Amino acid sequence: MSEFDYDLFVIGAGSGGVRAARTAAATGARVAIAEDRYLGGTCVNVGCVPKKLYSYAAHFHDAFEDSAGFGWTLPEAPRFEWATLRDNKIEEIKRLNGIYGRLLEGADVRLINGRAKVLDAHRIEVAGETISAEKILVATGGWPWVPDFPGNEHVLNSNQIFDLPRFPERFLVLGGGYIAVEFASIFNGLGSDTHLVYRGELFLRGFDREVREFTRDEMGKKGVQLHFETNIECIDKLDNGLQVTLTNGERLDVDAVLVATGRKPHLAGLGLDRLDIALNDDGTLKVNDRFETSIPSILALGDVTGGPELTPVALAEAMHMVQHHFTDNPPRPLDYRNIATAVFCHPNIGTVGLSEEEARKQYGAIRVYSADFRPMKHTLSGSDERCLMKLLVDDASDRVVGAHMVGEEAGEVIQGIAIAVRAGLTKADFDATVGIHPTGAEEFVTMRSVTRR
């Protein structure tokens, strides 16, 4: 009989935590999980899922306009009702919460509602109960961070933006990451007069430069008002909204301000600070290849460890962690290279592998293949939206080391391309692949002329 109440105690029932709990339980481990907010974590409740639903909603604006060129006449001007979208989203999230609960129950994982506190290497306190576990997993994710400036009490963070009582006719988002860019596109598409404010000279730092510039131009064409190299000086409450003063002296009157300036690990109240657990420079938990912190019985994965803040990464880490600690078949360290990702701005971005800037640093010589074109759909729609596709090739090996797309359904397209990039396929392999015609995706296997070296 084990000296502990559980073999694994998980703190946080988000994507990574639930996957870890269920997978560990499938090996025969006795598992409990604690959650103080909502099942499914950020992704299900205030992240990927509701954001994608709102992105779908925002795309209808363009679809209605595009339909005229294909012979459709709408009997009256389309009218958007925020409450319908918001409330339907709420019901869908409730459905998903229920699924997560049933998954845990079906896996025989005990769910405890409450914020757990780590007492020592093997004991946790939660909901008035002290519980012991051989291993404790911290998977509490991240939390939005809001900078300090006069009037910041009037702003919203990305957890709050989905459930506004009224639709903001005038909307401003502060930030230059993917959350900021996505919500600028979403509210613009839903009909807001939308501004994006970013302190840098161009948003989406870390992405391919050409992709960033192309996205900037396309978002601008759609009506998003971009304010680069400036910041919020202060926000004043007015009778009819908010007045935002920028550091360049400009004043903007808006109904709502979303601050999307990054997220920090959600570690408050866990008690880890008293245990002197080692941290990375950014305040995230430092872990080894086995997801062990400096106290080996305390594990961590997902956003709290400072890796890529992506749901599929947390899921992969959870399965790796279970293999390491609850099976006799430990895996090789998780490979974080060539992880595909998408940004659901309008148009979408999909990317995998290296940016052109990274490829030039890493390889002696590269070939760049790119295509910037008007999609076939828009030959009749009248829209001036364009699509960008790009391949980066190591000249010495002919291997495709990066693939990027800005355009409709870019995430869907890049998911397939990501398999090829991760497999190490060459440009010759791409060239030998027969395309599907007529599609935009076939451009990835028909680009023959080098754009630049």
ChimeraX attribute file (.defattr): number of C-alpha atoms within 10 A of each C-alpha:
attribute: neighborCount
match mode: 1-to-1
recipient: residues
	/A:1	4
	/A:2	8
	/A:3	9
	/A:4	15
	/A:5	18
	/A:6	19
	/A:7	21
	/A:8	30
	/A:9	31
	/A:10	27
	/A:11	30
	/A:12	27
	/A:13	31
	/A:14	27
	/A:15	26
	/A:16	29
	/A:17	32
	/A:18	26
	/A:19	22
	/A:20	31
	/A:21	29
	/A:22	24
	/A:23	21
	/A:24	25
	/A:25	21
	/A:26	16
	/A:27	12
	/A:28	13
	/A:29	18
	/A:30	19
	/A:31	26
	/A:32	24
	/A:33	25
	/A:34	23
	/A:35	22
	/A:36	16
	/A:37	15
	/A:38	17
	/A:39	27
	/A:40	24
	/A:41	24
	/A:42	23
	/A:43	17
	/A:44	22
	/A:45	24
	/A:46	18
	/A:47	16
	/A:48	15
	/A:49	17
	/A:50	20
	/A:51	23
	/A:52	15
	/A:53	16
	/A:54	21
	/A:55	22
	/A:56	14
	/A:57	17
	/A:58	21
	/A:59	18
	/A:60	15
	/A:61	17
	/A:62	15
	/A:63	11
	/A:64	15
	/A:65	16
	/A:66	18
	/A:67	15
	/A:68	14
	/A:69	15
	/A:70	12
	/A:71	10
	/A:72	11
	/A:73	12
	/A:74	11
	/A:75	6
	/A:76	6
	/A:77	8
	/A:78	11
	/A:79	9
	/A:80	15
	/A:81	11
	/A:82	16
	/A:83	14
	/A:84	10
	/A:85	15
	/A:86	19
	/A:87	13
	/A:88	12
	/A:89	20
	/A:90	16
	/A:91	11
	/A:92	16
	/A:93	20
	/A:94	16
	/A:95	11
	/A:96	17
	/A:97	18
	/A:98	13
	/A:99	14
	/A:100	21
	/A:101	16
	/A:102	13
	/A:103	15
	/A:104	21
	/A:105	13
	/A:106	10
	/A:107	16
	/A:108	18
	/A:109	24
	/A:110	16
	/A:111	17
	/A:112	16
	/A:113	16
	/A:114	17
	/A:115	18
	/A:116	27
	/A:117	20
	/A:118	24
	/A:119	17
	/A:120	17
	/A:121	17
	/A:122	20
	/A:123	18
	/A:124	20
	/A:125	18
	/A:126	18
	/A:127	13
	/A:128	8
	/A:129	8
	/A:130	14
	/A:131	18
	/A:132	21
	/A:133	24
	/A:134	17
	/A:135	22
	/A:136	27
	/A:137	25
	/A:138	29
	/A:139	29
	/A:140	30
	/A:141	29
	/A:142	21
	/A:143	19
	/A:144	17
	/A:145	15
	/A:146	18
	/A:147	11
	/A:148	9
	/A:149	11
	/A:150	12
	/A:151	16
	/A:152	17
	/A:153	10
	/A:154	14
	/A:155	18
	/A:156	18
	/A:157	19
	/A:158	22
	/A:159	15
	/A:160	12
	/A:161	17
	/A:162	19
	/A:163	16
	/A:164	13
	/A:165	10
	/A:166	12
	/A:167	19
	/A:168	20
	/A:169	15
	/A:170	20
	/A:171	24
	/A:172	30
	/A:173	27
	/A:174	26
	/A:175	24
	/A:176	23
	/A:177	18
	/A:178	20
	/A:179	23
	/A:180	26
	/A:181	26
	/A:182	23
	/A:183	26
	/A:184	30
	/A:185	27
	/A:186	26
	/A:187	25
	/A:188	26
	/A:189	25
	/A:190	24
	/A:191	18
	/A:192	21
	/A:193	19
	/A:194	24
	/A:195	23
	/A:196	23
	/A:197	24
	/A:198	22
	/A:199	16
	/A:200	15
	/A:201	11
	/A:202	16
	/A:203	25
	/A:204	21
	/A:205	13
	/A:206	12
	/A:207	18
	/A:208	19
	/A:209	16
	/A:210	15
	/A:211	21
	/A:212	17
	/A:213	13
	/A:214	17
	/A:215	25
	/A:216	17
	/A:217	14
	/A:218	19
	/A:219	20
	/A:220	13
	/A:221	12
	/A:222	17
	/A:223	17
	/A:224	24
	/A:225	17
	/A:226	20
	/A:227	19
	/A:228	16
	/A:229	14
	/A:230	17
	/A:231	19
	/A:232	22
	/A:233	17
	/A:234	16
	/A:235	22
	/A:236	14
	/A:237	13
	/A:238	11
	/A:239	5
	/A:240	9
	/A:241	15
	/A:242	21
	/A:243	19
	/A:244	23
	/A:245	17
	/A:246	17
	/A:247	14
	/A:248	12
	/A:249	12
	/A:250	12
	/A:251	15
	/A:252	15
	/A:253	18
	/A:254	21
	/A:255	19
	/A:256	23
	/A:257	24
	/A:258	23
	/A:259	23
	/A:260	24
	/A:261	20
	/A:262	19
	/A:263	15
	/A:264	16
	/A:265	21
	/A:266	18
	/A:267	20
	/A:268	12
	/A:269	11
	/A:270	18
	/A:271	16
	/A:272	19
	/A:273	13
	/A:274	10
	/A:275	13
	/A:276	10
	/A:277	14
	/A:278	16
	/A:279	16
	/A:280	11
	/A:281	9
	/A:282	11
	/A:283	14
	/A:284	20
	/A:285	25
	/A:286	21
	/A:287	23
	/A:288	12
	/A:289	14
	/A:290	22
	/A:291	27
	/A:292	21
	/A:293	22
	/A:294	17
	/A:295	14
	/A:296	14
	/A:297	17
	/A:298	25
	/A:299	25
	/A:300	29
	/A:301	30
	/A:302	29
	/A:303	25
	/A:304	23
	/A:305	25
	/A:306	21
	/A:307	13
	/A:308	14
	/A:309	15
	/A:310	16
	/A:311	20
	/A:312	16
	/A:313	19
	/A:314	24
	/A:315	20
	/A:316	17
	/A:317	24
	/A:318	28
	/A:319	18
	/A:320	22
	/A:321	27
	/A:322	26
	/A:323	20
	/A:324	18
	/A:325	16
	/A:326	19
	/A:327	13
	/A:328	8
	/A:329	10
	/A:330	14
	/A:331	15
	/A:332	11
	/A:333	14
	/A:334	13
	/A:335	8
	/A:336	9
	/A:337	10
	/A:338	19
	/A:339	19
	/A:340	23
	/A:341	20
	/A:342	20
	/A:343	19
	/A:344	26
	/A:345	25
	/A:346	27
	/A:347	24
	/A:348	21
	/A:349	27
	/A:350	27
	/A:351	29
	/A:352	24
	/A:353	22
	/A:354	24
	/A:355	23
	/A:356	25
	/A:357	13
	/A:358	15
	/A:359	20
	/A:360	16
	/A:361	11
	/A:362	12
	/A:363	13
	/A:364	10
	/A:365	13
	/A:366	23
	/A:367	22
	/A:368	19
	/A:369	20
	/A:370	22
	/A:371	17
	/A:372	13
	/A:373	14
	/A:374	16
	/A:375	17
	/A:376	12
	/A:377	15
	/A:378	15
	/A:379	11
	/A:380	13
	/A:381	19
	/A:382	14
	/A:383	16
	/A:384	12
	/A:385	20
	/A:386	19
	/A:387	21
	/A:388	22
	/A:389	24
	/A:390	24
	/A:391	26
	/A:392	26
	/A:393	25
	/A:394	21
	/A:395	16
	/A:396	11
	/A:397	12
	/A:398	17
	/A:399	21
	/A:400	27
	/A:401	26
	/A:402	26
	/A:403	28
	/A:404	33
	/A:405	28
	/A:406	27
	/A:407	25
	/A:408	21
	/A:409	18
	/A:410	25
	/A:411	22
	/A:412	13
	/A:413	19
	/A:414	24
	/A:415	17
	/A:416	11
	/A:417	22
	/A:418	22
	/A:419	15
	/A:420	18
	/A:421	21
	/A:422	17
	/A:423	12
	/A:424	16
	/A:425	16
	/A:426	18
	/A:427	25
	/A:428	13
	/A:429	14
	/A:430	18
	/A:431	14
	/A:432	11
	/A:433	13
	/A:434	10
	/A:435	16
	/A:436	11
	/A:437	9
	/A:438	9
	/A:439	11
	/A:440	22
	/A:441	19
	/A:442	15
	/A:443	19
	/A:444	25
	/A:445	18
	/A:446	15
	/A:447	18
	/A:448	13
	/A:449	11
	/A:450	13
	/A:451	13
	/A:452	9
	/A:453	12
